[in-house]
Amino acid sequence: MRLFYEMTKRSWQRYLTYRAATLAGLVTNFFFGLLRAAILVALYGARQEVDGLTVQGVITYTAVTQALIAYLSFFGWTDLMDSVHSGEVAADLLKPMNFIGFWMARDLGRAMIMFLLRGVTLIMVYTLVFDLIVPETAVQWCAFFIALVLAWLVSFAWRFLINLAAFWTPNALGIGRFGFMLAWFFSGMIMPLPLFPDWIQKIAYLTPFPYMLDVTAEIFIGTLSSRDITTALTLQALWGIGLLLVNQIVLRVGVRRLVILGG
C-alpha cells in the first residue's frame, strides 16, 4: 500500500509541473463545452424539457461531462501501449509491484491533479456563464463523489484493456482509437444519453461506458431517484471490478506472447 501511495504521489507531482498544458486544455475544454451547450439549447428550441431533462439540466450535464474529460483521460491514453512498443514495459514488469497496480497508481495521481486543476476550475468558470444545477443534499453530494471514484475505476480498467492490444500487435493505435470512439458515443459525451432513443439507451447500458460519464452527470443533476442511484453505483463497482479481472487474465496471456527486441 505504501508503494502504491508513493507511485500516486510521484505521478501527482509529475503532472503538476505541466501548468501551461493544463491551462491550454482548460481553455479548449471550456470553448468546446460552450459549443456543445449552444447546440443542445438550439435543439431544444421552445421546449423547456425533453425526457425529463430540462434546458438547465442539459447545460449542467454538458458542464459536468466537459469537466471530467481530462480526469478520465477520455480523448486518449496510450501510455501502456507506448511502453510496450518502446520496450520500457520490460522494466515495469520487473518492478516489485503488481503490474496493474503500478499503472493504476500512476493514473490515479494524474486523474487527481486533472480533476482539481481542470475539472473543478471548469465547473467554477461555467457558473460564471450559466445557472447550473448543483446537488441539494449531503447524500447527493456523497453519491456524486462515490460515482466520481468509480467512474475513474471503470475508465482506467477500460483504457488499460484496450492498451493491452499492444502485446499482440505493433500497430495497436487503431484498436485504441476504436475503443475510445465507442466510449464517446455510449457514455453521453457526444450527446446526453437521455436524449437518445430508448433502444440505444438499452444497448448503452449493456456496456461499461455510461458508468464513466452519464451516471456521474445524472447523479449531479439529480435526475436519478435514490433507488436508481444505489443501482447505478452498484453497477459501476461491478463493471470496474469485472474489467480489472478481465485485465488480469488478458495480461497473463499477453505477457507470454510478449517479445522485446534484444531478449
N, C-alpha and C positions, 0 to 999 in steps of 0.2 A: 504493500500500500504506500509506503514511503517513497519507493521508486516511482510509482505512478504519479504521486504528488509532485516530485521533483521534475519529472518529464513535463507535466502540465505547466508548472511554473516556468520552465525554460521556454516552452512554446509561447506562453503569455508574453514573456519579455522580448522574445524574437519579433512577434507581430506588433508589439507596442512601439517598436522603433520605426515602423513604416507609416509615419504620420501623414506625409504628403499623399501616399497612395490611399490612405483611409479617407482623407478629405476629398480627394478626387472621386472616390467611389461613392461617398455620401452625396455629393452634388449630383452625380449621374443618377443615383437611385431616386433622389428627390424629383429630378426633372422628369424621368420616365414614369414615376409614380403619379405626377400631376397629369401626364398624358393619359395614363390608364384611367384615372378618376374622371377626367373630362369626357373620355369616350363612353364610359359607363353611365355617366349622368345624361349624356346625349341619348343613349339607348333608352333610358327611362322615359324621356320626353316629358309629358304632362303627368305621368303616373308617379305616385309617391311610394308605391310598394309593389314588389314583384316576388311572388312565392315566399312571403314573409320577410323579405329583405328590403328595408327602406332605403331611400337615397342616402340618408346619413349613414346607414348601416353599410352600404356598398362602398362608400368613401372610406369608412373606417376599416373595412375589410382590405381595401387596397393599401391603406397606410400600414396595417399590421403585416401583410404579406411582403410589402416592399422592405419593411424594417428587418424581416427575417431572412432576406436573400443572402446576405453575407454571413450571418450567423449559421445558416445551414449549408453554406457554400453551394448555393443552388444552381449557379450558372457554370459550374465545372470544378472538378477536383481530380487531378491526375497525379498527385504526389507519389502514391504507391506504384502506379504504373510507370512513372518516370524512374523510380528507384530500381525497378526490375530491369528496365531497358538499359540503365547505366551500370548495373551490376552492384550498386550500393546495397541492394537487398540482402546480399550475402552476409555483410557485416551486421545488418539488422537482425537476421535470423540467428546469429551467434550471440546476441545480447542476452544477459541473464534476466530476461523478462519475456512474458508471453507476447508473441508477435502481434496479435490483435490488440492486446492491452497497450503495447508500445505505441501503435498508431492511434489508438483511441485517446491516450493521454495527450499526444501531440495535437490531435484535432480538438480536444476539449479546451486546451489553452487558447487555440486560435478562435474557437467559437465564442468563448467568454469575452475576449477583447473586442471581437466584432460586434457582439451584442451590446456592449457598453458604449463603444465609440461610434458605431453606425446605427444600431438598432434603436437604442434609447434616444439618441440625438435626433434621428429621423422622425420619430414619433413626436418629439417636442417641437420640431420645426413644422410638422404637419398641423399641430394645434394652433399655430400662428395664422394658418391659412384657412383651415376648415374647423367646423364644430364637430369634433369626433365623439363617438360613444365610448365611454370607459366603464369598466366593471363597477358595479354599485355596492357590492358586498365583499366582506373579507373572504367568504367562501369562494366567490367567483374569482377573486384575485389569486387565491391559493390554488384553485383548479387551473388557472391560466399558467402559473409558474410551473406547476407539475407537468402540464401539457408541453411547455417550452422544453423542459429537460427531456421528456420522452420523444418529442419531435426531433431533437438533436440525435438521440439514440437511433431512431428509425432511419434518419437521414444518413448518419455515419455508416450504419450497417449496410444500407443500400449502396452508398458510394464505394465502400470497401469491396463489396461483392462484385460490382462491375469492373473495378480496377483489377481484380484477380484474373480477369481475362488475359492480362499481360503474361501470366505464367504459361499460357498456351500459344499465344501469337505475338509476333514482334510489332504488329500493327493493331493494337487494341483500342486506339483512339476512336475509331468508328463505332465500336461497341459501346464505349463510354458515352459518346455523344447521343447514340440512340437511347441509352438508359436515362440520360438527363432529359431528353425530349419527352419521353413517356412521363417522367415526373412533372415536368412543366404542365402538361395537358391535364393529367388526372389529379393534380394536387390543388388546383384552384389558382395557380399562378397566372395563367393566360386569361382565364375568366372565372369568377367565383362559381364554385360547384353548384350552389343552389339555383343558379340561372340556367344550368344545363337541363336538357330533357331528363325525365326520370330514369329512362333506360341507361343513359350514360352515367348517371349518378350511381346506379346499382353496380355497373361494371367497375367504376372507380373505387367503390368501397370494398371490392374484392381484391384490391391491390393495397400496398402499404402507403401509396402516395398521399391520399387525403389526410393521413395521420401525421404528415410533416407540416402542412400549411393550413388546410381547410379547417380541421378540428381546432387548432390553436386559435385561428382567427374567429371562428364562430363562438368559442368559449369567451373570448374577449368581448365580442359584441353582445353576447347574451341571448343568442337565438336558440341555444340548446337548453332543454329542461334539466333539472337536477339528475333525473334518471338517465337522460341521454349523455350527460357529462360523465357520469360514472361508467357507462358502457364505453364511451369514446376513450377514456383514459385507460380502461382495462385492455381494449383492443390495441391501443398504442403500445402498451407494455408488452403484450403478446407478440405483436409484429417485431418490436425491437429485439426481444429475446430470441424469437424464432429465426430472424435473419442472422443474428450473431451465431447461432448454432449451425445454420447453413454455411456461413462463412468459415467456421472451424472445419467443417467436413471438406469443403471445396479447397481450403488452404492445404490440408493434409495431402490431398490428391495432387494439387498443383506443385507442391514442394518436391514431390517425387519425380515430376516431369521437368523441373527447372534445370536449365543448362546455362551456366555462366561462362563467358569466354575466359579461358585460362584455367578452368578447373571445375 
